[in-house]
Amino acid sequence: MTVFLVGAGPGDPDLLTLKAARLLGQADVVVYDRLVGPDILAMIAPWAERIDVGKNPYGKRTNQTEINRILIDRGAQHETVVRLKGGDPFVFGRGGEEALDLEAAGIDVQVVPGITSSIAGPAAAGIPVTHRGVSSAFTVVTAHQDPTKPGSIDWEALARLNSTLVVLMGATRAARIRARLLSAGMDPTTPVAVVVEATTPRQRQFRLTLADLGDRPIPNPAVIVIGGVAAEPVIANETNPNLAAALHEHRALEGASSWH
Ligand SMILES: C[S@@+](CC[C@H](N)C(=O)[O-])C[C@H]1O[C@@H](n2cnc3c(N)ncnc32)[C@H](O)[C@@H]1O
């Protein structure tokens, strides 16, 4: 009797792990979220019980206490229960809380990591989160956080990092993010890319600068990438003067060694 906390990846069913696909075909029960698409749900065995606990930001949702209760209940009755979450279950997925509650109830828990939208979203738009000569670090933050709670995000520190900032759950808070970063001294011309419904057939992306972030509504779900890497994609048949120049400079310096 095991509850598997499974990452469904960013949307494209081809980005599901082999282990996740195998478990979906075996599970007695699958408890899934809003961001898991129909192509992935189609892999669930026909006999399995499906429970939609989709958290729609504007509509009906199952609260976390109720989700944990469902997981404990099904986990105590069935051999294989899959808790399917968008991206990776431990990246803003509340997977840790669910694991703790299940373990406290004496139920075996395993985690199956998934490809997180915080990396796959930018990548799907041709944006590497790190790129030699442009950014040698990336930070993933949620914009959906109570600033009065302990451990709240230090936007002033983020503004000083001079590397890539990836913001999840930022669609409705874009103007606030801009205000925080600008007041912390970040350059208003800093490139920004917004990738919406990444890796799905409906993917679209927008490029702007920090000064313009929040001026237009951003659809959900979206990943916001802030920093030099957001200037131009390195792939997808688009020219990329900034990154290409940086790459050539570094190759020249390092004797044309390949970049990893
Ligand atoms: C509750 S968080 C879950 C993140 C997830 N665990 C992960 O690792 O990707 C939901 C947020 O992830 C981002 N997101 C998830 N899937 C996405 C996609 N296909 N395209 C763009 N953003 C996505 C959005 O910022 C969305 O608001």
The ligand as an ORCA input file, in Angstrom:
! r2SCAN-3c Opt
* xyz 0 1
  C       1.170     25.535     -7.963
  S       2.488     25.899     -9.040
  C       3.037     24.271     -9.384
  C       4.384     24.185    -10.028
  C       4.748     22.795    -10.460
  N       4.850     21.909     -9.322
  C       6.034     22.736    -11.277
  O       7.046     22.178    -10.811
  O       6.014     23.215    -12.396
  C       1.613     26.353    -10.495
  C       2.390     27.342    -11.351
  O       3.349     26.659    -12.150
  C       3.514     27.336    -13.377
  N       3.175     26.421    -14.476
  C       2.849     25.130    -14.367
  N       2.681     24.579    -15.579
  C       2.914     25.547    -16.478
  C       2.917     25.619    -17.894
  N       2.654     24.554    -18.659
  N       3.224     26.783    -18.487
  C       3.514     27.873    -17.757
  N       3.535     27.876    -16.411
  C       3.249     26.728    -15.772
  C       2.606     28.562    -13.328
  O       3.356     29.649    -12.822
  C       1.554     28.113    -12.349
  O       0.914     29.213    -11.760
*
